[in-house]
Amino acid sequence: MSIYAHITGWGTAIPEKILTNEEISTMVDTNPEWIVERTGIRTRHIAAPEDTSATLGAAASLKALEMANVPPSAVDLVITATSSPAYVFPATASLIQDSIGATNAGAFDLSAACTGFIFALNMATQLIRSGQIKTAVVVGAETLSRYVDWTDRGTCILFGDGAGAFVLQASSVQGGVISSVMRSDGSGGDLLSVPASGSAMPATAKTIEQGMHFIKMNGREVFRFATRVMARASEEAIEKAEWRLDQVEIIIPHQANKRIIEAAARGLKLPIEKFAINVDKYGNTSTASIPIAAVEMVENGRLKKNDKTVLVGFGAGLTWGAVTVIWKEPFPADKSVNIDFYQFLARIRSFLLRVARRIEGLIWGRKAPK
Ligand SMILES: CC(C)(COP(=O)(O)OP(=O)(O)OC[C@H]1O[C@@H](n2cnc3c(N)ncnc32)[C@H](O)[C@@H]1OP(=O)(O)O)[C@@H](O)C(=O)NCCC(=O)NCCS
């Protein structure tokens, strides 16, 4: 019997604070009309100081679990795609796993920049389809505002914060994630990067003074690359799914720049109405942009049950990829799950574990050989 991986729950976490083009125009030498004309972006959301990619990712995951009616203890795996992890390590996925109370899950981060959510979705799908796991939470979570140089007009206009999450569940019913394309060309790694604070360029006073811990980008070249790969990746995924292009109801692309999405539409010879676009409101939220756009399309009725859907992304690496999905409604629940209760239990468990580790440390410390 074949096993399929269905998307059965989804949620987002969007920070309250909105940063407008008008406000950015008071910070760098730009103007609102230029930003809208060249990117389509009007506003982006900025995380509150107390938020991280982990807190936003956890909030989105809890909403997705609630919709799927899945208790956190039933989750086998949390994969977080992020370009702005809370720490180098521990993985942001582990922080999310603890925060949501997924006490029986493994967790890891996946680094493929803005394409990360596509790759993570495919990883979770393959683990489900091979029978290794039954339930996964796939998260795209970003606080890119912390990596943006707010004096660089070429990049600070583009990025925003937010998170989106999908719950994937095993089912014998045909559907869910059908096919995937995953590609990389590392020779273009220097076109979009955060040069310092990895092992290649450890953070020092000098690297900070030079702003090397901020996003550096060759916008023109990234634009060219993006317009080349979006249509091709979508076509390859559609072909692998053995669909025809005219059967696709909606394409949900990475939201980086409206002109890039328009170029993809021209490349595929499809009307722009076939594409989900919300870059105007959120800017480029990297790994979070595809799930945020998908959730918005469900909420406004454009993405419906049984729709043949393509999710397609590109980003630093360089990386690019696409998946085809037959969209599903949340599985009918046996009984409804009270996520607040499970999160309350998770908080108590986490607290008790910390206390136990402290006591163990004290006892072990006293017994340590001299
Ligand atoms: C960054 C981007 C918006 C710039 O738009 P563009 O039309 O390509 O602009 P160019 O880089 O060709 O620059 C044109 C001019 O506008 C200027 N410019 C750049 N940013 C500007 C801004 N915010 N406001 C006003 N002028 C700006 C440039 O300095 C340049 O001036 P010059 O001709 O005097 O040198 C565009 O290249 C882009 O979106 N690239 C892809 C980026 C991306 O998606 N990154 C994430 C990938 S996941």
The ligand as an SDF file (V2000), in Angstrom:
LIG
                    3D

 48 50  0  0  0  0  0  0  0  0999 V2000
   17.3810   44.9890   -5.4620 C   0  0  0  0  0  0  0  0  0  0  0  0
   16.5130   45.3480   -6.6770 C   0  0  0  0  0  0  0  0  0  0  0  0
   15.1340   45.7430   -6.2060 C   0  0  0  0  0  0  0  0  0  0  0  0
   17.1400   46.5290   -7.3860 C   0  0  0  0  0  0  0  0  0  0  0  0
   16.3330   46.8690   -8.4840 O   0  0  0  0  0  0  0  0  0  0  0  0
   16.9620   47.0700   -9.9280 P   0  0  0  0  0  0  0  0  0  0  0  0
   15.9050   47.5550  -10.7890 O   0  0  0  0  0  0  0  0  0  0  0  0
   17.6440   45.7750  -10.2880 O   0  0  0  0  0  0  0  0  0  0  0  0
   17.9990   48.1890   -9.6350 O   0  0  0  0  0  0  0  0  0  0  0  0
   19.5470   48.1640   -9.9600 P   0  0  0  0  0  0  0  0  0  0  0  0
   20.2520   47.3020   -8.9530 O   0  0  0  0  0  0  0  0  0  0  0  0
   19.7250   47.8530  -11.4110 O   0  0  0  0  0  0  0  0  0  0  0  0
   19.8770   49.6550   -9.6770 O   0  0  0  0  0  0  0  0  0  0  0  0
   19.3360   50.7300  -10.4670 C   0  0  0  0  0  0  0  0  0  0  0  0
   19.6360   52.0120   -9.7670 C   0  0  0  0  0  0  0  0  0  0  0  0
   18.7710   52.1560   -8.6390 O   0  0  0  0  0  0  0  0  0  0  0  0
   19.5580   52.4480   -7.4950 C   0  0  0  0  0  0  0  0  0  0  0  0
   18.9040   51.9060   -6.3130 N   0  0  0  0  0  0  0  0  0  0  0  0
   19.1420   50.7160   -5.6990 C   0  0  0  0  0  0  0  0  0  0  0  0
   18.3370   50.5970   -4.6270 N   0  0  0  0  0  0  0  0  0  0  0  0
   17.6120   51.7310   -4.5740 C   0  0  0  0  0  0  0  0  0  0  0  0
   16.6050   52.2040   -3.6950 C   0  0  0  0  0  0  0  0  0  0  0  0
   16.1870   51.4820   -2.6370 N   0  0  0  0  0  0  0  0  0  0  0  0
   16.0500   53.4030   -3.9460 N   0  0  0  0  0  0  0  0  0  0  0  0
   16.4270   54.1490   -4.9870 C   0  0  0  0  0  0  0  0  0  0  0  0
   17.3700   53.7590   -5.8540 N   0  0  0  0  0  0  0  0  0  0  0  0
   17.9580   52.5700   -5.6420 C   0  0  0  0  0  0  0  0  0  0  0  0
   20.9050   51.8330   -7.7630 C   0  0  0  0  0  0  0  0  0  0  0  0
   21.8970   52.4340   -6.9800 O   0  0  0  0  0  0  0  0  0  0  0  0
   21.0560   52.0850   -9.2290 C   0  0  0  0  0  0  0  0  0  0  0  0
   21.5060   53.4040   -9.4020 O   0  0  0  0  0  0  0  0  0  0  0  0
   22.6460   53.6950  -10.4990 P   0  0  0  0  0  0  0  0  0  0  0  0
   22.0260   53.3000  -11.8300 O   0  0  0  0  0  0  0  0  0  0  0  0
   22.8500   55.1640  -10.3350 O   0  0  0  0  0  0  0  0  0  0  0  0
   23.8090   52.8650  -10.1090 O   0  0  0  0  0  0  0  0  0  0  0  0
   16.4130   44.1540   -7.6670 C   0  0  0  0  0  0  0  0  0  0  0  0
   17.6580   43.9810   -8.2820 O   0  0  0  0  0  0  0  0  0  0  0  0
   16.0050   42.8910   -7.0360 C   0  0  0  0  0  0  0  0  0  0  0  0
   14.9130   42.7660   -6.5260 O   0  0  0  0  0  0  0  0  0  0  0  0
   16.8760   41.8570   -7.1040 N   0  0  0  0  0  0  0  0  0  0  0  0
   16.5730   40.5540   -6.5500 C   0  0  0  0  0  0  0  0  0  0  0  0
   16.7900   40.6030   -5.0790 C   0  0  0  0  0  0  0  0  0  0  0  0
   16.1820   39.4460   -4.3850 C   0  0  0  0  0  0  0  0  0  0  0  0
   15.1190   38.9770   -4.7230 O   0  0  0  0  0  0  0  0  0  0  0  0
   16.8730   38.9670   -3.3420 N   0  0  0  0  0  0  0  0  0  0  0  0
   16.4120   37.9020   -2.5220 C   0  0  0  0  0  0  0  0  0  0  0  0
   16.5150   36.5870   -3.2040 C   0  0  0  0  0  0  0  0  0  0  0  0
   15.7730   35.3460   -2.2550 S   0  0  0  0  0  0  0  0  0  0  0  0
  1  2  1  0
  2  3  1  0
  2  4  1  0
  2 36  1  0
  4  5  1  0
  5  6  1  0
  6  7  2  0
  6  8  1  0
  6  9  1  0
  9 10  1  0
 10 11  2  0
 10 12  1  0
 10 13  1  0
 13 14  1  0
 14 15  1  0
 15 16  1  0
 15 30  1  0
 16 17  1  0
 17 18  1  0
 17 28  1  0
 18 19  1  0
 18 27  1  0
 19 20  2  0
 20 21  1  0
 21 22  1  0
 21 27  2  0
 22 23  1  0
 22 24  2  0
 24 25  1  0
 25 26  2  0
 26 27  1  0
 28 29  1  0
 28 30  1  0
 30 31  1  0
 31 32  1  0
 32 33  2  0
 32 34  1  0
 32 35  1  0
 36 37  1  0
 36 38  1  0
 38 39  2  0
 38 40  1  0
 40 41  1  0
 41 42  1  0
 42 43  1  0
 43 44  2  0
 43 45  1  0
 45 46  1  0
 46 47  1  0
 47 48  1  0
M  END
$$$$
